[in-house]
Amino acid sequence: MKNSMIVAIMFSLVLMLGCQKADDVVREEVSANPTAEELLKENRDLDIFQWDGVIYQADIDWVDALEPTKKEQIGEIRRTFSEVKGFGNGDATRLSAGAEIFNVNGRGDVLIVDVGGETKNYLALIEG
């Protein structure tokens, strides 16, 4: 009697586990930083550029309100985006080649770009 009860319980467990749907499996999702292509698919008018594999976006009110100050020049814009060539480091949608990129005192997620004496603040679009 005791053995039949154990067999019945084990049989029930096997049935329950075997009938589990694939949808019940827990999946871990890894978030990644947005790409220029993803962002431009949603809004072709964005003012963005890519630096060290990260996309930076301008025209964000709270970033402009910070009034960040330039620290040191870390590079310059390489070219204006062309769909034919794709979007890579140093590419921008609105900035012209040669615009200087500066890091900022006290913030690692903001860069300043200087175009002929006029500056613009850009925020790193980082998932995390």
C-alpha positions in Angstrom: 0.0 0.0 0.0 2.8 2.4 1.0 4.7 1.6 -2.2 1.7 2.2 -4.4 1.2 5.6 -2.9 4.8 6.6 -3.5 4.5 5.4 -7.1 1.3 7.4 -7.6 2.9 10.5 -6.2 6.0 10.1 -8.4 3.8 9.5 -11.4 1.9 12.6 -10.7 5.1 14.7 -10.4 6.4 13.3 -13.7 3.1 14.2 -15.4 3.1 17.8 -14.0 6.7 18.4 -15.0 6.3 16.9 -18.4 3.2 18.9 -19.2 4.8 22.3 -18.4 4.5 24.7 -21.3 7.5 26.3 -22.9 6.0 29.7 -22.0 6.4 28.9 -18.3 10.2 28.8 -18.7 11.9 31.9 -17.2 13.9 33.9 -19.6 16.5 36.4 -18.7 16.5 39.4 -21.0 19.7 41.4 -21.5 19.2 45.0 -22.2 21.5 46.8 -24.6 22.2 50.4 -25.4 20.1 51.7 -28.3 21.7 51.9 -31.7 21.5 54.8 -34.1 19.5 52.7 -36.5 16.9 51.9 -33.9 16.6 55.5 -32.8 16.4 56.9 -36.3 13.7 54.4 -37.3 11.5 56.0 -34.6 12.5 59.6 -35.3 14.6 60.7 -38.3 15.0 64.2 -36.9 17.1 63.3 -33.9 20.3 65.2 -33.3 22.6 62.4 -32.3 26.2 61.2 -32.6 28.1 58.1 -31.7 31.3 58.1 -29.5 33.0 55.0 -28.1 30.1 52.8 -29.1 27.5 55.0 -27.3 24.9 57.2 -28.8 24.6 60.7 -27.5 21.5 62.9 -28.0 21.0 66.7 -27.9 18.0 68.8 -27.2 17.2 67.3 -23.7 16.0 70.2 -21.5 17.2 68.9 -18.2 20.7 68.3 -19.6 20.9 71.9 -20.9 19.7 73.2 -17.5 22.7 71.6 -15.9 24.9 74.1 -17.7 27.9 71.7 -17.9 31.4 73.0 -18.4 34.0 71.7 -20.9 36.9 69.8 -19.4 39.2 68.6 -22.3 38.8 67.7 -25.9 38.4 64.0 -26.5 37.9 63.9 -30.2 35.9 65.3 -33.1 33.0 64.4 -35.4 34.3 62.3 -38.3 31.4 62.7 -40.8 27.7 63.4 -41.2 25.6 60.2 -41.2 25.0 58.4 -44.5 22.7 55.4 -44.7 24.9 53.9 -47.4 27.9 53.8 -45.1 26.1 53.1 -41.8 26.5 54.8 -38.5 29.8 54.4 -36.6 32.0 56.1 -34.0 32.4 59.8 -34.8 29.3 59.9 -37.0 26.5 62.4 -36.4 23.1 63.2 -37.9 23.4 67.0 -37.8 26.9 67.9 -36.7 29.5 68.5 -39.4 32.9 66.9 -39.7 35.5 68.5 -37.5 33.1 69.6 -34.7 35.1 69.2 -31.4 33.9 66.8 -28.7 34.6 67.6 -25.0 34.1 65.7 -21.8 32.4 67.4 -18.9 33.5 68.3 -15.4 31.6 66.0 -12.9 29.5 64.0 -15.4 30.4 60.9 -17.3 27.1 60.7 -19.2 27.3 64.2 -20.9 29.5 65.4 -23.6 29.7 68.9 -25.1 30.2 69.5 -28.9 31.7 72.8 -30.0 30.9 73.9 -33.6 32.6 77.2 -34.4 32.2 78.6 -30.9 28.6 77.4 -30.4 28.2 74.6 -27.9 25.6 71.9 -27.6 25.1 69.4 -24.7 24.6 65.7 -25.5 23.4 62.9 -23.1 24.6 59.3 -23.4 21.7 57.0 -24.1 22.7 54.1 -21.9 20.4 51.2 -20.7 21.1 50.1 -17.3 
